Amino acid sequence: MSQPFAKLPAWADYGLLPLINLIVAFFVAGLVVLLVGESPVDAAILMVKGAFGSGDGVGYTLYYATNFIFTGLCVAVAFHCGLFNIGGEGQAYIGGLGVALVGLGLGSALPWWLAFPLAIVASALVGALWALIPAWLQAKRGSHVVITTIMFNFIAASIMVYLLVGPLKPLGSQAPETRVFGEGGQLPGLGWLLNLVGLNMRSAPLNISFLLALLAAFLVWVLIWRTKLGYEIRTMGFSPKAARYAGISELRIIIITMMISGALAGMMALNPIMGAQHRVQLDFVAGAGFVGIAVALMGRSHPAGIVLAAILFGMLYQGGAEIAFDMPNISRDMIVIIQGLVILFAGALEHMFRPSLQRIFQRIGRGKRGTAPAVVAGGGQ
């Protein structure tokens, strides 16, 4: 009869295994770079230098990471409840509508420090309400949340396209976008923060929503591991039958969890809209909702891991742009392939090395148990 695999220690599960997946992903990506006639080592150095070698590089890396932190947290909260919310893309897109209402309506009347909290509430509320419908369909009608959320991505995109080419577009403008917000709808940058560590950020759009993303990560940690609601969410994700036996309402937990998840995705819209573009443009989400799935998987659905994984993917985006500019044989499409390999090994093949690693730790545990009696016997002689 086969023996069950040993449970991995926390440091191996949350640190070693993602590191192995990442090393293999970059190794395979290096082979791809080698096939097109470029040096993988030079490409890796250029990627790191492009992402962290200057103030603007760090600024862009953290700007992209901000988007991925929000969408990664969105996916992770749902994961803990046993739900696979892949509607972060649409929830972030429709969350931009809440940001637009505040930016267009109050951006010229209020300072940013008053408009920003209102935009946070508006984006979170719109994102949460957008996630409420799939949540209710899952809890009441049994409609699988994967199907409904991915369908709602397309519905959200269609609604935003209609609004940006119609009601929200300024008169006389040909571009599908809103007018530029007033000063109150524009978030201050974080160049001063990078100046503290000797980096000069000139044009990167890193803004104060990065600090909001870090705060959101901390609050998600508190919610999931330090509150009664978080315990109920994790119980529902671990065993719905046990949760029902304990008197936990499945309907209530699914709806609350999905609304929290949608709110986190909706707040992602703050970064590109109020922090960078200062208006709402088509496709401002730019795939961040789907990248958030890989970020949550690589970060093991833990806020600390999600922040680190988001910075990694921010490095891939910013460093990849640098490679595409300096290495002519590596096109932007090649960069997408490299990013896809990381997603593949961090997400789809996340459990490929787990059985082997569990066997190793199982043998180590047996070895320790086997040597323990010998030490005791030696001490008695």
C-alpha positions in Angstrom: 0.0 0.0 0.0 1.4 3.4 -1.0 2.5 5.7 1.8 1.0 9.3 2.0 3.4 12.0 1.1 4.9 14.0 3.9 3.5 17.5 4.3 6.0 20.1 3.3 7.3 22.6 5.9 5.9 26.1 5.5 9.3 27.5 4.4 9.5 24.8 1.7 5.9 25.2 0.6 5.9 29.0 0.4 9.6 29.6 -0.5 11.5 26.7 -1.8 8.8 25.2 -4.2 8.0 28.6 -5.9 11.7 29.2 -6.2 12.3 25.9 -8.0 9.3 26.6 -10.3 10.8 30.0 -11.1 14.3 28.7 -11.8 12.9 26.0 -14.2 10.7 28.7 -15.9 13.7 31.0 -16.4 15.8 28.0 -17.6 13.3 27.1 -20.3 12.9 30.8 -21.2 16.7 30.9 -21.5 16.6 28.1 -24.0 14.0 30.1 -26.0 16.3 33.2 -26.0 19.2 30.9 -27.1 17.2 29.6 -30.0 16.8 33.1 -31.5 20.5 33.8 -31.3 20.9 35.9 -28.2 22.7 35.2 -24.9 20.3 34.2 -22.0 22.8 35.6 -19.5 22.9 39.0 -21.3 19.1 39.0 -21.5 18.7 38.2 -17.8 21.2 41.0 -16.8 19.4 43.4 -19.1 16.0 42.5 -17.6 17.2 43.0 -14.1 19.0 46.3 -15.0 15.9 47.5 -16.9 13.6 46.8 -13.9 15.9 47.9 -11.0 18.8 49.7 -12.5 17.3 53.2 -12.4 14.7 55.3 -10.6 12.4 55.2 -13.6 12.9 51.4 -13.9 12.0 50.8 -10.3 9.1 53.2 -10.6 7.6 51.3 -13.6 8.2 48.0 -12.0 6.4 49.0 -8.8 3.6 50.6 -10.9 2.9 47.4 -12.7 3.3 45.5 -9.4 0.5 47.7 -7.9 -2.0 46.4 -10.4 -0.9 42.8 -9.8 -1.1 43.1 -6.0 -4.8 44.1 -6.2 -5.8 41.4 -8.7 -3.6 38.8 -7.0 -5.4 39.5 -3.7 -8.7 39.4 -5.5 -8.0 35.8 -6.7 -6.5 34.8 -3.4 -9.5 35.8 -1.2 -11.7 33.7 -3.5 -9.3 30.8 -3.4 -9.5 30.6 0.4 -13.2 30.0 0.1 -12.7 27.4 -2.6 -13.9 29.7 -5.4 -12.0 30.4 -8.6 -12.8 34.0 -9.4 -11.3 34.6 -12.9 -13.5 37.7 -13.3 -10.9 40.1 -11.9 -10.3 41.6 -15.3 -14.0 42.6 -15.7 -14.3 43.6 -12.1 -11.3 45.9 -12.4 -12.6 47.3 -15.7 -16.1 48.1 -14.3 -14.4 49.4 -11.2 -13.0 52.1 -13.4 -16.5 53.4 -13.8 -16.6 54.2 -10.1 -13.2 56.0 -10.4 -14.5 57.9 -13.4 -17.6 59.2 -11.6 -15.5 60.6 -8.8 -12.7 61.9 -11.1 -15.1 63.6 -13.5 -17.6 64.8 -11.0 -15.4 65.9 -8.1 -11.9 66.1 -9.5 -12.1 69.9 -10.1 -14.0 70.6 -6.8 -12.0 68.6 -4.2 -8.3 68.2 -3.4 -6.8 64.7 -4.2 -6.7 63.7 -0.5 -10.5 64.1 -0.3 -11.3 62.7 -3.8 -9.0 59.7 -3.3 -11.0 58.1 -0.4 -14.2 58.7 -2.3 -12.7 57.0 -5.4 -11.5 54.1 -3.3 -15.1 53.5 -2.0 -16.6 54.0 -5.4 -14.3 51.6 -7.2 -14.6 49.0 -4.5 -18.3 49.3 -4.4 -18.8 49.0 -8.2 -16.3 46.0 -8.3 -18.1 44.3 -5.4 -21.5 44.8 -7.0 -20.2 43.4 -10.2 -19.0 40.2 -8.4 -22.3 39.9 -6.5 -24.2 38.6 -9.5 -21.9 35.6 -10.1 -21.7 35.0 -6.4 -25.5 34.8 -6.0 -25.8 32.6 -9.1 -23.2 30.2 -7.6 -24.7 30.2 -4.1 -28.4 30.0 -5.1 -28.6 28.5 -8.5 -25.4 26.4 -8.7 -24.0 28.2 -11.7 -20.3 27.7 -11.6 -18.4 30.8 -10.7 -15.7 30.2 -13.3 -18.2 30.3 -16.1 -20.2 33.3 -14.9 -17.1 35.4 -14.0 -15.4 34.9 -17.3 -18.7 35.8 -19.1 -19.0 38.9 -17.0 -15.5 39.9 -18.2 -16.9 40.3 -21.7 -20.0 42.1 -20.5 -17.9 44.6 -18.5 -15.7 45.2 -21.5 -18.7 45.8 -23.7 -20.3 48.2 -21.2 -17.1 50.2 -20.9 -16.7 50.4 -24.7 -20.2 51.7 -25.0 -19.7 54.3 -22.3 -16.3 55.5 -23.7 -17.5 55.9 -27.3 -20.8 57.4 -26.2 -21.9 59.1 -22.9 -18.4 59.6 -21.3 -16.6 60.8 -24.5 -16.2 64.6 -24.7 -17.9 66.4 -27.5 -15.7 66.8 -30.5 -13.3 64.1 -29.5 -12.5 61.1 -31.7 -10.6 59.1 -29.0 -12.6 56.6 -26.9 -11.8 58.1 -23.6 -13.1 60.6 -21.0 -11.8 64.1 -20.6 -8.8 64.6 -18.3 -9.6 64.8 -14.6 -9.1 68.0 -12.6 -6.2 68.2 -10.2 -8.2 66.6 -7.5 -8.6 63.5 -9.6 -4.8 63.1 -10.1 -2.8 61.2 -7.5 0.6 62.4 -6.4 3.6 60.4 -7.4 6.0 58.6 -5.1 9.2 60.0 -6.5 10.0 61.4 -3.0 10.0 57.8 -1.7 12.6 56.6 -4.2 14.7 59.8 -3.5 15.1 58.6 0.0 17.0 55.6 -1.3 19.0 57.6 -3.8 16.9 56.9 -6.9 15.8 59.7 -9.2 12.3 59.0 -10.7 11.6 61.3 -13.6 8.7 60.0 -15.7 7.5 56.7 -14.1 3.8 56.7 -13.1 4.4 55.2 -9.6 1.9 56.8 -7.3 0.3 56.6 -3.9 -2.0 53.7 -4.9 1.1 51.5 -4.4 0.9 52.3 -0.7 -2.8 51.5 -0.8 -2.0 48.1 -2.4 0.4 47.3 0.5 -2.3 48.3 3.0 -4.8 46.1 1.2 -2.4 43.2 1.4 -2.0 43.7 5.2 -5.8 44.0 5.7 -6.4 40.8 3.7 -3.9 39.0 6.0 -5.8 40.3 9.0 -9.1 39.3 7.5 -8.2 35.8 6.5 -6.1 34.7 9.5 -7.2 37.0 12.4 -10.9 37.3 12.2 -14.0 35.1 12.6 -15.1 35.8 9.1 -11.7 34.7 7.8 -12.0 31.5 9.7 -15.4 30.8 8.2 -14.0 31.6 4.7 -11.1 29.2 5.2 -13.4 26.5 6.6 -15.8 26.8 3.7 -12.8 26.4 1.3 -11.3 23.5 3.2 -14.6 21.5 3.6 -18.0 22.9 2.7 -19.6 19.9 4.5 -17.8 20.7 7.7 -18.7 24.3 7.4 -22.4 23.5 7.0 -22.2 21.1 9.9 -20.7 23.9 12.0 -23.6 26.2 11.1 -21.8 28.4 8.6 -24.1 29.8 6.0 -22.8 28.8 2.6 -24.9 31.5 0.9 -23.6 34.3 3.2 -19.9 33.3 3.0 -19.9 32.8 -0.8 -21.5 36.2 -1.4 -19.4 38.1 1.1 -16.2 36.5 -0.2 -16.9 37.2 -3.8 -17.8 40.8 -3.0 -14.6 41.3 -1.1 -12.8 39.8 -4.0 -14.5 42.0 -6.5 -13.9 45.1 -4.4 -10.1 44.4 -4.4 -10.2 44.0 -8.2 -12.2 47.2 -8.6 -9.6 49.2 -6.6 -7.0 48.2 -9.1 -8.5 50.8 -11.5 -7.3 53.6 -9.2 -3.6 53.0 -10.2 -3.9 53.4 -14.0 -6.8 55.9 -14.0 -6.0 58.4 -11.2 -2.4 57.6 -10.9 -1.1 57.5 -14.5 -3.6 58.4 -17.3 -5.8 60.9 -15.3 -8.7 59.8 -17.5 -10.4 56.5 -18.4 -9.1 54.9 -21.6 -10.0 51.7 -23.4 -8.4 48.5 -22.0 -6.7 50.3 -19.1 -6.7 46.9 -17.2 -4.4 45.5 -19.9 -4.6 41.8 -18.8 -3.8 42.5 -15.1 -6.8 40.5 -14.0 -5.5 37.3 -15.6 -1.9 37.9 -14.4 -3.4 38.1 -10.9 -4.2 34.4 -11.2 -0.6 33.5 -11.7 0.5 36.0 -8.9 -1.9 34.4 -6.5 -0.7 30.9 -7.4 2.9 31.8 -7.1 2.3 33.6 -3.8 0.4 30.6 -2.4 -2.6 32.9 -1.8 -0.7 34.6 1.0 -0.5 38.4 1.0 3.2 38.5 1.6 3.8 36.0 -1.2 1.5 37.9 -3.5 3.4 41.2 -3.0 6.7 39.5 -3.9 5.2 37.7 -6.9 3.6 40.9 -8.1 7.0 42.6 -8.0 8.4 39.7 -10.0 5.8 40.1 -12.7 6.4 43.8 -12.6 10.0 43.1 -13.3 9.0 40.9 -16.2 6.9 43.6 -17.7 9.4 46.5 -17.3 12.5 44.4 -17.9 10.9 42.7 -20.8 10.3 46.1 -22.5 14.0 46.9 -22.0 15.1 43.6 -23.6 12.8 44.1 -26.6 14.3 47.6 -27.1 18.0 46.6 -26.8 17.9 43.1 -28.3 16.4 43.2 -31.9 16.1 39.5 -32.2 13.8 39.3 -29.2 10.5 40.9 -30.2 7.7 41.9 -27.8 6.0 38.7 -28.7 9.0 36.8 -27.4 8.7 38.7 -24.1 5.1 37.5 -23.9 6.4 33.9 -24.4 8.8 34.3 -21.5 6.1 35.8 -19.3 3.8 32.9 -20.3 6.5 30.3 -19.3 6.7 31.8 -15.8 2.9 31.7 -15.6 2.9 28.1 -16.8 5.4 26.8 -14.2 4.1 29.0 -11.4 0.4 28.2 -12.1 -0.5 25.3 -14.4 2.5 23.2 -13.4 2.7 24.4 -9.9 2.5 20.8 -8.5 4.9 19.2 -10.9 7.8 19.2 -8.4 5.7 18.9 -5.3 5.6 15.0 -5.1 9.4 14.8 -5.6 10.0 17.4 -2.9 7.6 15.6 -0.5 9.4 12.3 -1.0 12.7 14.0 -0.1 11.3 15.5 3.1 9.7 12.2 3.9 13.0 10.4 3.6 14.6 13.1 5.8 11.9 12.6 8.4 12.4 8.9 8.4 16.2 9.3 8.7 15.8 11.5 11.8 13.4 9.0 13.4 15.8 6.2 12.7 18.7 7.9 14.3 16.9 9.0 17.4 17.0 5.5 19.3 20.7 5.2 18.6 21.4 8.4 20.3 19.3 7.4 23.3 21.1 4.0 23.5 24.5 5.6 23.2 23.7 7.9 26.1 22.7 4.9 28.4 26.0 3.0 28.0 
